[in-house]
C-alpha cells in the first residue's frame, strides 16, 4: 500500500494468527492464582472493617435511643425510660444483658416509642436495668443524683482487636463512645 500507516504482522515479528490469539491457558491460570492470593490477603482486613462498622453502628443506635428518650421526656414534660426487655412489652427489672431494649413512657398502660433488638452476634451489657430521663432532660439514679453509667457494645471476635465500644453517660445526659479491646482477645465481657 502506498502512503498507508499500516504495519504488517511480519514487521513486528509475528504472524497474523499469533497477534489475534489472546491469553493462553497457563497465563490465565497464573492470573487467577495471583488474584486468589491477593483476595486471601485482603480478607482479614475486610472482615475487620466490617466488624468495626457493625460495632460503631450499634453504639450509635444506642446513643440515638438515649437521645430519643431524653428529647421525648422534655417534649412531653414527663419521665421517659430506656430499659432492657425480655418480651418487648415490659421493662425487665434486673440488671443484665441488653439484647433487646425499649424506649417507653411509663404509665398504667405504657406507651412504647421504640423497640430495638441488636443483630447477632452483637452483645450489649450494662450495670443498670433502665435509664429514666425526667422532664428536665436529665437521667437520675435512685437517690436523685445525676446518673453516671456505662454500656458495653461488643462483638466476640479478634478482628478488629478493638472489639468493644463503651457508651458512657455522665452528668445525667452527656454521652461518649470509646473503642476498646477486651482483655481476652475475641471475648466479650
C-alpha positions in Angstrom: 0.0 0.0 0.0 1.3 3.4 -0.9 1.2 6.1 1.8 -0.7 4.0 4.4 0.2 3.8 8.1 -0.5 0.1 8.5 2.2 -2.1 9.9 2.3 -5.6 8.7 2.4 -8.5 11.1 5.7 -9.6 9.7 7.2 -6.2 10.6 6.6 -6.6 14.3 7.9 -10.2 14.4 4.8 -12.3 14.4 2.3 -14.0 12.2 -1.2 -12.6 11.9 -2.6 -15.6 13.8 -0.3 -15.1 16.8 -1.4 -11.4 17.2 -5.1 -12.4 17.4 -4.6 -15.3 19.8 -5.2 -13.6 23.3 -4.3 -15.4 26.6 -3.0 -18.9 26.9 -4.5 -21.3 29.4 -1.3 -21.1 31.5 -1.3 -17.3 31.6 -5.0 -17.3 32.6 -4.3 -19.8 35.5 -1.4 -17.7 36.7 -3.5 -14.6 36.7 -6.3 -16.4 38.6 -3.7 -17.7 41.2 -2.3 -14.2 41.7 -5.9 -12.8 42.1 -6.8 -15.5 44.7 -3.6 -14.7 46.7 -4.4 -11.0 46.8 -8.0 -11.7 47.8 -6.9 -14.1 50.6 -4.5 -11.4 51.9 -7.2 -8.7 51.9 -10.0 -10.8 53.5 -8.9 -10.4 57.2 -8.6 -6.7 56.7 -12.1 -6.6 55.1 -13.6 -8.6 58.0 -12.0 -6.2 60.4 -13.5 -3.2 58.6 -17.0 -4.8 58.5 -17.0 -5.7 62.2 -15.7 -2.3 63.2 -18.6 -0.7 61.3 -21.0 -3.0 63.0 -19.8 -2.0 66.4 -19.9 1.7 65.6 -23.4 1.4 64.1 -24.7 -0.5 67.2 -23.1 2.1 69.6 -24.7 4.9 67.5 -28.1 3.2 67.7 -27.9 3.0 71.5 -26.9 6.7 71.6 -29.8 7.6 69.3 -32.2 5.9 71.6 -30.8 7.7 74.6 -31.3 11.0 72.7 -34.9 9.9 71.7 -35.8 9.2 75.3 -34.3 12.4 76.5 -36.0 14.6 73.9 -39.3 12.9 74.4 -39.0 13.5 78.2 -38.5 17.2 77.6 -41.2 17.4 74.9 -43.8 15.5 77.0 -42.8 17.1 80.3 -42.7 13.7 81.9 -40.4 10.7 82.6 -39.4 8.6 79.6 -37.5 5.3 80.2 -34.9 3.4 78.2 -34.9 -0.1 79.6 -33.9 -3.7 78.8 -36.7 -6.0 78.0 -37.2 -9.7 77.5 -40.7 -9.7 76.0 -40.9 -6.4 74.1 -43.8 -5.2 76.1 -42.5 -4.6 79.6 -39.3 -3.4 81.2 -37.1 -6.0 82.9 -36.2 -5.1 86.5 -32.9 -7.0 86.8 -29.5 -5.9 85.6 -28.2 -8.0 82.7 -28.0 -8.5 79.0 -29.4 -5.7 76.9 -30.1 -8.0 73.9 -33.3 -6.0 73.4 -34.5 -2.7 74.8 -37.4 -0.3 74.8 -37.9 3.5 74.8 -41.2 3.7 76.8 -43.4 6.2 78.6 -44.1 4.6 81.9 -47.9 4.6 82.8 -50.7 2.2 83.7 -50.7 1.3 80.0 -47.1 2.0 78.9 -46.6 3.7 75.6 -43.7 2.1 73.7 -41.9 4.6 71.5 -39.2 2.2 70.2 -38.4 -1.5 70.4 -34.9 -2.4 69.3 -33.0 -5.7 69.0 -29.3 -5.7 68.1 -28.3 -8.0 65.3 -26.4 -11.2 66.4 -23.6 -11.8 67.3 -23.7 -8.3 68.9 -23.8 -8.2 72.8 -24.8 -5.2 74.8 -24.4 -5.1 78.6 -24.7 -2.6 81.4 -24.7 -2.3 85.2 -28.2 -0.7 85.2 -31.6 -2.2 84.2 -33.1 1.1 83.0 -32.4 4.8 82.5 -35.1 7.3 83.4 -35.0 10.7 81.8 -37.1 13.2 83.7 -38.9 16.2 82.3 -35.7 18.4 82.7 -33.9 16.1 80.3 -31.6 14.6 82.9 -31.3 11.0 83.9 -31.1 10.4 87.7 -30.2 7.5 89.8 -32.3 6.0 92.6 -31.1 8.6 95.1 -31.8 11.6 92.8 -28.2 12.2 91.8 -27.2 12.6 88.2 -26.7 9.2 86.6 -23.3 8.0 85.6 -23.2 4.6 83.9 -21.5 2.6 81.1 -22.9 0.4 78.4 -20.6 -2.1 76.6 -21.3 -3.0 73.0 -19.2 -6.0 72.0 -18.8 -8.5 69.2 -17.0 -11.7 70.1 -14.2 -11.6 67.5 -10.5 -10.9 67.3 -11.0 -8.8 64.1 -10.8 -5.9 64.9 -8.7 -6.2 68.1 -10.7 -3.3 69.5 -13.9 -5.4 69.7 -15.8 -3.2 72.1 -17.4 0.2 72.3 -18.1 1.7 75.6 -21.0 4.2 75.7 -20.6 6.3 78.8 -23.2 8.6 80.3 -22.0 11.2 82.8 -23.8 14.1 84.3 -27.2 12.6 83.6 -27.1 13.3 79.9 -23.7 13.6 78.3 -22.8 10.6 76.1 -19.5 9.4 74.8 -18.5 6.3 72.8 -15.0 4.9 73.0 -13.4 2.0 71.2 -11.6 -0.6 73.3 -10.3 -4.1 73.4 -11.4 -6.8 75.8 -8.6 -8.2 78.0 -9.2 -11.7 76.4 -9.0 -11.2 72.6 -12.1 -12.4 70.8 -14.2 -12.4 74.0 -16.9 -10.1 75.4 -17.4 -9.0 79.0 
